[in-house]
């Protein structure tokens, strides 16, 4: 086992230990919160529906990017590829997700280079817009000079220059990862559409998180919708950039718990309950569609196998 793998495993263990320490420290309050919680399942179902809608926005965003590459991908095939390859996020490094996407794209008659390259572009744009949405939603908390107007201007500027940032980011990624990801050859309009789609999805995620918190607590939430968007997006991005943590496990929870406490949106037992429940909630919503798509083969594949 190489030194890099040992270090990555040690960091994973440290993060999980930190989460365990946080839960253990609040266990009495956490247990009390579980026994007294009165979840509103209608509100939780509404928040889950909004998450699925954000998935559809991201799938369509990726599909448009693939088509702009010169390929043709139907929405049904795009959804199947996206949900199944998304299961690879549960492992560290996200390498399995990339490999699965290439294989599934080839089976759908789409160039793996275009599929993976487009996914890489959307992910890079997703990070850029995520930071932009975080700045806009949290402008008053971070006390930016000029407030919301400056934050919106920064987001617009980021989106404007993103088509020229992406090739440079891919070159840097190739150098750091020692891989050879395809350099995207996309019109600026395709990347701007990707920016709009990912920004919308981030906002929808944040609103769904607020609804979920309301459903878990069985009452109205403190703070504004912008506060909840900022906390969700910020903690999700923190978990996303910690590559050694599978699906951001540990990193996202620590960041979310700290942000909820500092903002006064949820403290003590409620914070612990919300952090744990939101991880379970999003994990189930990501896993179930992927597993269903794995179990249900496309009609074309069923027909080809039965003719053999």
C-alpha positions, 0 to 999 in steps of 0.5 A: 500500500502506497504512502498516498493511500495510507494518508488518504485512509488516515484522513478518512478515519480522522473525519469519521472519528470527528463526526463520531465525536460530535455525535457522542458529545451531543448524544443525550440531546440527540436521543431526546430530539429523536424521541420528541421529534414530530416530522411532517412527512408531507413537507419532507415529501415536498422537499424530496420532490424539489431535490428530484427536480434539481436532479432533472435540471442537472441531467438536462444541463449535462445532456445539453453540454454533451449535445453541444460537443456534437453528440446526441443523447436522449434525456432517458439515456442521460438520466440512466447514465447520470444516476448510475454513475452517480453511485460512484460518488460513494467511493473516495476519489470519484474514479469509479463514477468517471469510469461508469459514465464512460462505459454507459455512454458508449453503450448508449452510442455516445462518445465516452470522451464527450460524455466524460468531458462534458461531465467534467465541464459541468462539474467545474462550472458547478463549483464556480457557480456554487461559490457564486451562489454561496456569495450571493446567498450569504452576502449579508452574513459575510458582510461583503462591501456593497452587500448583495449587489456586489455578490450578484456582480461577482457571480455574473463576472464568474459566469462571464469568464467561465468559458475561458476558465474551463480549459485552463482548469482542465489543463491544471487538473491533468497536471495534478491528477496525471490523467489525460482528460479531453480538452473541451471544445464548446461554444461559450453559450453552452458553458453559460447555459451550464452555469445557469442550470447549475446555479438554479440547481444549487438554489433549489437544493438550498430551498429543499434543505430548508423545507426538509429542516422544517419537516424534521422539526415539525415547525417553521425554521429560523432565519431566511431562505438565503441563510439556508441556501448559503449553509447548504451550498457552503457545506456541500462544496466543502465536502465536494472538494475534500476528494478523499472523503466518499461523497464528502462524508464527514467533511460536509457534516462538520461544516454544516453543523458548525454553520448551523450553530454559528447562524443560530438556525439549529443548535444542540440536539436539533443541529445534530439531528438535522445534520445526520438526517439530511445526510441519510435523506440525500443518500437515499434520494441519490441511491434509489434511482441509481439502483432502479436504473441498474435493475431495469435494463433499457429496452434496446439492451433487453431486445439485443440479449434476447435475440442472442 
